[in-house]
């Protein structure tokens, strides 16, 4: 079974960068910073999973071409 929604790597990367920039601002309150940090960790986990999945796919493709 495939996941319900594919990961948009660029969109998540942009969101992570935006969160990072907002957390570096001196105007952010502690509660917002904590929420941004938590969301950042979620995004990092999604991106790492996506990268690992993509790497495995590339490795399988490479192996199938190496056999030919």
Protein Blocks (a to p, Z undefined) as FASTA:
>chain_A
ZZfbdcdfklmmmmmmmmmmmmmpckbcfklmmmmmmmmmmmmmmmmmmmmmmmmmmmmm
mmmmmmZZ
